[in-house]
């Protein structure tokens, strides 16, 4: 019996198109109106081959440029080949293979869409989770090789009924320029299928790109497949998967998705993991692991059945007495459900599939802070104090009873006249009876968030002891957000959970100031530290600045939105940054800046300036980072012994301290430390005790030659000293500084005499007679070229990062009067050893 002949059809695009059962459809079709130019595909000659090129619509788009505030205009590559199968076979097709010869010039993909039997319309080239009649994803990757390639794509149960636009049966699209020389359809599987299918091109992409993108020694993960809000999941599901092989080749190790409890247990006791199983399968298919961002607390992550019960404890603001939709961190029941969820999650997903898990424990977006301002008008929310709900008020009273024992002792400490603890409730700053009362309230408020986060860490570690967990650490670390980073980091140490700082934008100085307190604490306590950008546009140089921030803080995970690495500028930045993520650099800085928590508490500072101007500390710290390198520390770290790592401590703002806090600063100076500040007034305790402050600033009546040279007064304190600029260096800032025109308009915030005094003090440390050597000055100029003192294989030097678009020569002033010039290329990182 003769073997049945397999059906096939083809079209070749040459000087004269040769069609054998396939026609190119342009212009008029029974399902479309006539178009003005019916030439959507035109003949072409590319790289020695006759072919056809899809004509883009001519629309212009833009992507983020390499430099902050810039964008690059791009031609939208929305060209399409519409093809009709003229005489399809009469029998039902179980599968066919579409072979395409294409010219590749950009990283991206080429895809086929078609009408699948049993479904309405053309199916997408990504088969989404839960599809009623699943099909193979029908895309393959393209690279930037400038060469002709062949791809073969399998179509499951196609129906060629001319039901597409222009009466077409196939729609071939590309993410970039679309140039084809041949398309062939056959029932017979081609002999070279395994060499030209999706996985073959994925392997080719990894091999090609890995030559330009070295592998990092730490995880480099991206997100997201899926969105925060379930109704927006489709965007990531349909758009991200074709880029996964390319990201893999670029050194990415995992893909993240938001894991909402509400999307898994829609009915109580009925668990459906379909969506996330699909994400894990897509990641595994291309050699990537999964990052799960587990969210339980924000309203959209809570199942509707759960919100309808008495378990729904919403938080309430003090400013307006109104509830939000966010769950209270004083809820008496929620952590039981967190434990229940984590047990189910651990039962379903093997730990080896997971790179890390980030937990979303509170607030609008899961961070270990209270509400913010980013959810628009969905519900009542703002930065402020969210502790007015009944369960919080009851806990506040209990805490005060435990601390003071009697209402009389509380009244004495607070300078108040309450008749009983039941009269007390949390208040806003202006209504606090005294500074001590306000400090007690903030300590309780922040302490609850720390405890809440710690319990999450313990629950997660018990459920999955071999998995790396990160807490989403958003915000400035300011009192209204209930975020005290040292306390939170210390509390996480025994759980193995770390922090991912979620604050970064396009400016490195801003990023550093708002993440350094977390980074220092994570290094000191030995817990993981990662970084995350904001979700808006990100310039390429901003991506590289984020790499610099992570390398110089010895972070353990670089995380990015995939869109930030999508553009050419983002890919270039990653290419430049990956060689430094090799685990070989160690931070050896000996200068710290004091984080004035008590000052922030009493000033009711909102770190991101949502209410009025932010405290002058923030712009001063940003400016100082462009002058010297430093770590950011607070009294909690000092109490735990971190000052053994530092010789110099800079105080930018704050003159009020808790008594033990001021005592610790004094003893550190007395034991040989150098405190550097400007005239902020005499340091005092909260209760007004000036005695230690006066001893720190007991200057001699006459000015010494060294003081004249340095520009500051020196007070000897035991083995160390305090040096102070005689005047207050505060400036109000002005609105004409273009660098900050779109951000915080509070620069310049510091008189340059303070920066001069500070750098000269470091450079002449040996002359202070406190047993220190002169400190290398490797920056000293505000030019947006930043340096960090690092060590590599025992060799010390400076790692530089340039945020400007021209080369800059930096002069490193070394001890002993030596100097070294280093050219820092525009928009790049470089490590410059001191010797050689």
N, C-alpha and C positions, 0 to 999 in steps of 0.2 A: 504493500500500500504506500503510495507516494506521500511524503511528508507535507503537511499543510504549509503553504507559503505564508510567511509573516508579512503583515501589512506595514508599509512605510510610506513616507512622503518627505519632500525636502524643498528647500529654496536656497539658491546660491546668489549672493549679491556680487556681481561682477560688473564690467562695463555695460553688459546687457544682462539683466537679471534672468536667471534660469530657474523656472519653477516646475516642480514635479509634484503636484498635489497640494502645494501651499502657496497662497498668494499674500502679498503685502497689501494691507487695507489702509487707504488714506482717503480723507475727504468725506464723501457722503456714504451713509449707511442707513438702513431702515430704522435704526434706533437713535440716530443722531441728526441734528440739523446740519446743513452745509456749513463749512468753515471757509474763511476767506482764502487762506493759503492751504491748499490740500497737500503740500509737500512737507509732511511731518518726518519723512526720511529722505535723505538725499544721497546720491552716489559719491564715493570718495575713494582716494588712494592713500593708504596708511601703511608705512613701513614695508613698502614694496608689494602690497597686496590690494587688489581691487575689493571694495567693500561698500557698505552703506552706513551712514551716520545718522543717528536720531537728532532731529533739530530741537534744541531746547526752546522753551517759550520766550526766552529773552528777558524773563524776570530777573531782577537783581535781589540778592540777599546779602547778609553780612554775618560775619563771625567775629569773635573777639580777636583783637590783634595781639601782638606780642607785648606791647607796652601798655601800661595801665591807662585806661580811658580811650584807647584806640580800637578801631574795628577795621576789618578787611572786607572790601566788597567782593562778592563772589557771584558768578553766573549760576543761577539755579539750574541744576542738571535734571530737568524733569522730562527729558525726551523719552519716547516710548515707541516700540515696534508692535504694531497690531497685526497679527497674522491669522489668516483663515485657512482651515483645513477644508479643501474644496470637495473632496469625495471620500469622506470617512467610511470605514467599513460598516457593513450592516450589522455585524455582530457586536455584542456588548464588550467593551474594552475593559479588561481587568487592570491593566497597567500599560503604560507606554514610556519610552525613554526619549527625552528631548536632548539632542546633542547640539551644542552651540559653539562656534568658533568666534572668539571675541578678542578685541585688542584692549589691553589693560594699561592704564596710565595713572590711576589713583587707587589708594587704599579704599576699599568699600565692598560692594557686592553687586552681583547681577542676579536677577530673579525672574521666575515665570509664574504667572497667575492664570487660572483656568477654571472652567465650570466642572465641579466634581459631582458625580452622580448622587442624587438624593438631597442636594443642597441648592439653595437659591443663589444665583449670581456667581461671580468668580470668587474663589477662595483666596485668602491672603497667602503670601509666600511663607509666612510663619504660621504653623498650626498651633493655635492657642490651647491652654489647658481646658479640659472639659468639652472640647469640640464634639458635636453629636456624631459625626462620622469622620474620624481622624484621617489625616493625610500626611504624607511626608512634607517637611518644610522644603521649599523649592527655591533655594538660593545657594549660590557659591560665592566665595570671596574673590575679589580682585586685588591686585597689588600695584605697585608703582614701578614695575619693571620695564615698561615701554615695549612690550612684546605681545605676540599672538599666543593665545591659550585656547584650550578646549575644555568645555564643561559638559557633563551629562547629568541630567536631572530627571528623576523618576516621578511620573504623575500617576496617582492612584485613581482608578475608575473615572477617567475623563469622559466628558460628553462633548462632542464637537457638534454643537447645534447652532452655531453662528449667533449666540445670544449675547456676545459682548458688544462694546462700542464698535462702531464701524463694521458690524456684523462679524466681528472677530471671534476666534476660538482660543487664541493665546495672546497674552499681554506680557511682553518682555520689557522689564524696566531695569534701570541701574541707578546706584547711588551717585555715580559720577558719569563722565562722558560714555555714551553707549555707541560702540562701533562693532558691527557684526559682518562676517563674510559668509556664514553659512548657518542654516538651521535645519536639522533633520529630526523627524519623528519616526519611531519604529516600535513595533511590539516586541521585537527581539532585543534582548539585553546586549549592548555592545561588548565586545571582548575586552575593551580597555576601560570598562565602567569603573572598576576599583581604582584606576589611575586618574580618573577625571571627575569623580563624584564629589559631593560636598566634603566628605572627610579627607579626600585626597587634597583638595584645595585648602582645607584647614591646616593640614600638616605642612603644606607648601608655605602657607602664610607664616606659621610659627618658625619654620626653618629660615625663611627669608628675613623676617623682622628681628629675630634673635641675634643676628649679626650686628645690628645697629643699636639694640636695646639690651644692655647687659642685665643679667638677673641680679636683683637685690638680695641682700642677706636677711631681709625682713619681709613680711607680707606686704604686698602692694595691691590693695583691693579697691573696687569701684562699686557704685550703685547708680541706679537701682533697676531691677526688674520688678515692676509693680510700683505703686505710689503710696503715699500716706493714706489718701482717701481711696476707698475701694472703687468708686466710680471712675477713677482715673487710672486704674491698673492697666487698661488696654494699651496705653501709649508705650509703656516700657516693654510690655509683652511683645508687641508687634515690631518695635523699632530696635531693641537692644540685641536680641540673639544673633543677627547677622554680623555683629561687630565682635562677638566673643572670641572667635579664633584670632582676630587681629589684636585684641587686647592681650590675649595669651602670648602672642609673639612679642608684644611690647613689654613683657615682664609682669603683667597683671596676674595675680594668683587666685583671686576669688571675686565673685559677684554677690552683691547684697540685695536683699529684699526686705520690705517691711512686713513683719509677721504680726498680724492683728488677731487677737483672740476673737474678735467679732466676726472674722471671716472663716473661722475654723469650727466654732461651736455655735452655730446659728440657732440651734435648738438645744436646750439643756440635755447634756449627756450624749448628744449626737456629734461625733467628731469627724470632720471632713478635711483632709489634708491635700486634696487634689491640686489646688493651685501651687502650693509650695513643693509638692512632689515633682511637679512639672519643672519648676525653677531648678531644683536640685538635679534633675535629669539633664536639663539643658547645660548646666554648668559642668557636670561630670562628663558629658559627651565631648566637650572640648578641653578636658584636662584642668578644669577650674574647680575650686572648692566653693563653699557657700558661706556667706556671712548672713546670719539671721538677726534682724533688728526686732526683738520681741517687745511688743508694746502692750502694756496693761495699765491703764490709768487715764490717758487722754480719752476723751469721749468717744471718738470714732473707733477706738480699739475695744470698746466694751459692748458685749452682745446686748441686743435689744431686750431679750428676756430677762437679763440680769438687771438692766437699768429700770425695769418695771417692778422690781422687788424692793423690799425694805433695805437691801444691801447698798443702795445707791446713796452714798454719802458724798455730796458735792462740797467743794470748798467755797468759802464766802470771803469777799474782800472787806477790809476794815474801812476803806475810803468811802464806800457807798452802801455797804451792808447788803450787797447783791451777790447771789450765787453765780458761779460759772458752770460749765458742763464738765469741768475737770474733777476727778475724784480727789477727796481729801486724803492727805498723808496721815491723818489721824483716824482713818477708817478702821473700825475694829474687826472687819471681815475680809478686806481685800487681800491681805497677804496670804490668807488661807487659800484663796483662789489662785494666787500666783504659784503657790506650792503645788496645788492640784494641776495647774497648766504645765508647769515644768516637768512634773512626773510623766504626764502624757507625751510631752514633746520628746523627752529623753527615751521613752519607750519606742517612739516612732522613728526617730532619726539616729543612726549610728554616729558616734562622735567623729569617726574618721572622715565623714563627708563634710565636716564643718571646719572652716578655718578659725572662726571666732564667732561669738555672739555678743551683740550689743543689746543692752536692756533699756527700755523706755519706761521709766518708773513714775513719772509725774509730769506736770505742766502741760502746755499745749502740744509739744512735740516729743515728749518722753524724757526730756533732760532732768537731771537731779536739781531742778530749780522750780520755782513757782511760775505762775502764768506770765506770758509775754504779750506782744503786740502784733503777732504775725497772722492771726486767723481772721482779721477783718471784722465783719459784723455778724459772724456766725453765732456768737454768744457774748455775754459780758466778760471781757478780759482786758487786762492791762498789767503793766509792771507795777507792783505794789505789794501790800501785805495781805496774804491770803491765809488768814487764821481766825476768821470770825464765826466759823461754824460751831455748833453746840459741842461737838466732840472735842474740838480744839480748845474751846473756852474751859471745859471741864478739866482737860489735861493741864492747862496753864495753872489753874487754881491748885491742882494736886501737886504740881512741881514746886510752886511757891510754899505750900504747906511743908513739903519735905525739906526745903532749903532753910526756911526761917522758923518753923515750929510753931510760932505764935504770931498773931496779927500785930501785936505790939512791937516785936522785933522787926517785922517787915516795915512798919510805919517809921520806925527809927532809922532804918537804912534808906528808905525811900523819901523821907521827909514828907510823909503822907498822913492821912487820918481816916483810913478805912475802918469800918466797924467790924467787918469779918472778911474772910477770904472770898465768900460768895458775892461780895460787892465788886470784886476785881474782874476785869476782863481785858483782853488785848486792846490797845489803842494805837492811833497813829502818833507820829513823833511829837507833834505840837501839844498833844493831850497827855503826854507822859508826866507824872508828878515830878520826876527828877531824872538826872542823867543815870543814876544807879538803877532806877526803875526801868528805864529804856534799855540799858545794857542787859538787865535780867531778862527782859522780854525777847531781845534779839538772840541771846544765848539759847533760850528755850526754843525759839522759832527755828534757828539754824540747826540746833541739836536734834530736833525731830526729823528734819530732812536727812541728816547724817545717819540717824538710827534707821530710818526707812530704807535708805540706800544700802546700809550694812546688812539688813535683813534680806534684801534682795540678793546681795552677794552670797550670803550663807545658804539661802535656798537654792540658788543656781549651782553653787559648788557641790552641794549635796546631791543634786540631780545629775550633774555631768562633771565629775571631778577632774576629768582629763581635758576639758575644753577651756580655751582662753575666753574670758568674758571682759567686756568693756562697759563701763557706765557712761552714758551720754552726758558729758559735763559741759553744759552750755551756759552762756552768760558771762558776766564779768567777775563773778565771785564777790558780789556785793550784798549787803544786808537784805534789801527787799526781795531778792531772789532766794533767800534762805540757803545760800551756797557759800560755805566756808571750806575752801579746797583742802587746806591742811587737815582739818578734822575729818573730812570725807576720805581723803587718801589714807590717813592713818587707820581709819575704821575698815578700809578694804584690804589691808595688808594680809590678814589671816585668811581671807576668802580667796585670794588669787586673782580677784577682779582688778582691772585697771581703769584708767580714764581715757576717753576719747574727747579731746577738746574740739568743740563744734563751732568755733568763733571766727574762723579765718576768712579774710577777704583778699584784696589785691595788694595791700600795702604791708610790707614786712614788719615795719616798726609797730604798726597797730596790732598785727598778729602776735608779735612777740610779747608785747605788754599784756595782752589779754589771755595768753596761754602759759607764760613763764612760771607763774605761781604753781600751776598744776604740774608742769614739766619737772620743776625742781623737786616738788614733793614726791612725784613718782620715782625719780632717780634715788632720792634719799631713802624712801621706804621700800624700794625694790619691787614696785608694781608696774605693770605694762602702761605705756603711754602712747597714744596715737593722736592724729590730728585730722580734722575734717573742715572743708570750706563751707561757706554759705552757698545757697542754691542758685544764686544769680550768675550773671556772666563772670567769667574769670579770664583775665589776660594771661598769655603764656608766661610772661615774666612773674605773674602772681603765682602760677603753679610752681615755678622754680624757687620762688621765695618760700613757699610752703615746704619744699624739699629741704632747703637750707635750715629752716626752723626746726624740722624734725631731726636732721642730722646733728645739728649743734646742741639739741636737747637729748640726744641719744634715745630717740623714740623707737618704738617697737612695731608700729604699723602706720603706713602711709595710705590714707583713704581719700578717694576723690569721686566726685560726680563724673559719670562717664562722659557727659557732655563737655566737661572741661578738658578732656584728653582727645576729643573728637576732632577739633580743629587742627590745622597744621601747626599753629603756634603752640597749642597745648602739647602736641606730640613732640615738637622740638624741645620744649621745656623738660618733658619727661626724659627725653634722650640725653639731655645735658645733666640732669640730676641723678639718674640711676647710678652712674659710676661712684657717686659719693655715698650711696645707701649700701655700702659693702661691709658695714660693721667694724671697720678698721679705725675709726676716729673716736677719740675719748676727750671729753671736755675737761679742761684743766684751769678754768677760770678761778680767780681768787677774790673777786669783787662781788658784793651783793648790794642790792637796794632793798630797803625795808618797806614791806607792805603794811601800811598803817591802818590795820583793821579797827582798832579802837577809835581812831579819828574818823574813819568812814561810818562807823556805827553812830557816833554822836552827831556827825554832819548829815546823817540820813542820805548818804551818797547813792545815786543811781548810776552805776558805772558806765552805761552807754548813753547817758544824758537824755533818757526819755522824759525826765522831768527837770527842765532847766539845764544849765550848763553842767557838764560833768566836772568833778573835782579837778583842781589844777594838777594833781598828781599824775593823771593819765597823759595829758599832752607833754608834761615835763619828762615822764618816763619814756615816751616815744622819742622825744628829742635826744635824750641821753643815750638811747640805744644807737643813735647815729654818731655818738661821740666815743663811747666805750662799750665793751661787752660787760654784761653783768648777769647775775642770777637774782630772782625775785623771791624773797623769803619773808616770813611773818614770825610773830612771837611763838606760835605753836611749834614751828620748826626749830627755833632757837631753844626752846624748852627741851626739845628732844635731842639736842646736841649738834645741830648742823653747823654751828659757828666754828667748829674745828676745821672746816673746809675753807674758811675765808680770813683774809687779813684786813680787808677794807669793807666798811659798811656805810652806804650813802643814805641819808634821810632827806627826802624831797618835800614831804608834807607831814603835818601832824605834830602837835606839841602836847597832847594829852594822852596819857598811858594808864593802864592798870598798874597798881603798885608793883607787883611781882614782875611785870613786863619791863618797866623802867629799871628795876633792880638788875634784871638779867642783862640789859644793854650796858649798864654801868659796869658790872663785873667783867663783861667781855672786854671792854676798853681797858679796864684796870689790869687785865691779864695780858695785855699786849696788842689789842686791836686798835685800828685807826678808824674813828668815826668822822665822816665828812658831811657837812650840812651848810645851810645858809641861815640867816637870822630869822627864825620862826618864832622867837620868843623863848622864854625859859621853859623847858619841859617840866610838866607837872603831872601828878596823879589825877584820877577822876575826882578825888575828894579835895584837890587843890594843894597837895603837898609839893613844895618847890625845892626841897632840900637836896635831893639827888641831882635835879636839873641844874641847880646853882653850882654844884661841885663839878659837873661836866663842863660848865662854861666859866670856870674861874680863871679868867685870863690875867696875865701880868699887866701892870699898868703901862709899861712901855712896849712898843712894837719892836720885835727883833728883826735883824736883817733877813733871816729866813722867811719870817712872816711877810715882810715887804716883798720879797721875791715871789712867794707863792700867791700872795694876794688875800691871805686869810689869817685869822687869829688862831693860835695854838694853845690848848690847855693840856698840861701834863696830868694824866690820871694813872697813877701806879706805873705799870710797865708800858702803857699805851698812851694815846692822846686823842683829843677831839680837835678838829680844825673846822673853823666856821667862817664863811664869808660875812663880813661885818654888817652887811645890809641884807634885807630880804630880796631874793632874786626873782620873786614872782612878777610876771607880766600878765596883762589881761588878754593878750592875743588880739588879732585883728582879722578883718574879713577879706583882706587882700592877698592872703597867701594862697596862690593857685593850687599848690599841692594838696591843700585840704578843702578846696572850694566845694567839693561834693560830699564832704564828710564832716568832721568836727572842726568848726571854724574858731578854734581856740589857740592857734599857734601864731607867732612864737609865744611860749608861756614862761620863758626863762631868760634872765639877763645873762648875756654871754660871759660876763666876768665869773660867774659861778662855774661854768664849764671849764674856763681857763684855769681857775684855781684847782679844780678837781683833777684835771689831767696833769698839771704841774706837781701836785701832791703825789700822785701815783709814780710819776717819772723820777721824783726825788725822794722816794720813800726811805732810802738809806740815811738821809740827812735828818730824819725825824727822831733818830736815836731810840727806836723801839725794836730794833733787831731784825728789820726787814730789808730785803734787797730792793733796788729800783725795779719798778714794774714796767714791762714793755708797753709802749703806747703805739698801737697799730692802727689807730683811726684818728680821733681827735678833731675831725672836720665833719660838719653836717653837709653831706653830699649824696646821700642815699646809696653809698657804698658801705656795706656793713661787714665787720670782721668779728670772728670768734676765735678765742685762744683754744687750740686743739692739739692733740698729740696723736701721732700715727707711728706705730712700730717703734715707740720710744723717742721719736723725733718731734720736737715741739715746733709749732708754727702757727700761722693764722689762716683760717679758712675765710675767704672773702666771698661776698655775693653782691653783684651790682644790680641796682634797680634803675639805672640810667642808660640812655641809648648812645653813649659814647665811651670809649676807653678812658679809664682814670688811673693815674699813677699815684699809688699810696706809698708814703714814706713810713717805714716801721722804725720807731726809736727804740733801740735795744739798750739794755743796761751797759754801763761802761762807756757811754758816749758814742757807741756804734749806731749805724743806721743802715737800712736796706730799702731800696726802691722796688716796688712790685707793680707791674701793669695788670690791672684787673679789666678783662675784656667786657665790653658792653653786654649787659644782660646775661652774665654767666657766673659760674662759681669757679673758684680756684683755691688750691691749698699751697701756701708759700712757707716752706720751712725757714726757721730763723737762720740756720746755717746753710751755706752753699748757695 
